[in-house]
Amino acid sequence: MSKPIRIALTKGRLEKDTVGLLEKLGFDCTAVREKGRKLILPVPDANLEVVLAKANDVITYVEHGVCDMGVVGKDTIMEMGGKFFELVDLGFGRCKFALATKKGSDFYSGYGIKTIATKYPNVSRSFFEKKGMDTEIIKIEGSVELAPLLELADGIVDIVETGTTLKENGLEVIEDVAPISARLIVNTVSMKMRRDEIRNLIKLVEENL
Ligand code: PRP
C-alpha cells in the first residue's frame, strides 16, 4: 500500500464534527477518538493518518507539504492566507466575523480614528480598508469582548457564533464582516502527485455532506 495520506485536523471546536464526518465516510476513527495525548493517529482502513493541531498550524503543515490535506476554519484562512487549494466548504463550524460595539454607541459618528481590538488584525484591516476608513488595530489574544468594556477600543472584529458572549457583556453586532465555516484544504504538490487518491476522498466527502 502507498504511504498514508496525511490530514491535519483543527483541535477543539471543529474536532468533533470533523471526526464525525470521517466516520460518516465509513472510516474507523477509534484511534482518533481514543487518542489520549497522541498527536499522529492512524485511520488504517482508509490509508489515512490524522494529525491534530491548532488552526494556524494546520495551514502551516499543509502549506509546507508535511500534511497533504487539512480541515480548518475560514476565519484562519482569511487571517493567514497562504498557498494551498481550498476545495470544499464542509458546512459545519458555521459562525461569522462581525463588527461589534457597546450597545447603543454610534460607531460611525465623528471624525476621529476608531480603535478596533481583534484577534484577527488582517481581516479587520482589509474590512476597514475596503470602506476607506482609517482605523487603529490592536491585537488581542482572547476574550476580545473585554476591550470596549475597558475602553481600550471603540469596537471589535471577532467571531460570533450564538451571540451569547456579546449579549452577556452589553455588546451588539453592528455589521457582519464575513461568513465562516470549516474548509477542506489541500497542498498544491499533493494535489498533483496524489491526484486520484485526493480526488476520490473529496468526492466521498462531497457525497456525505
Ligand atoms: C470565540 C469568540 C467569542 C466567542 C463567540 O471565542 O472570540 O469570544 O467565541 O461565541 P458566541 O457568539 O457563541 O458567544 P473563544 O471561545 O474561541 O475564546 P477566546 O475569545 O478566549 O479565544
Residues whose N, C-alpha, C, O or C-beta is under 5 A from the ligand:
A	BS01	PRP	E141 G142 S143 V144 D158 I159 V160 E161 T162 G163 T164 T165 L166
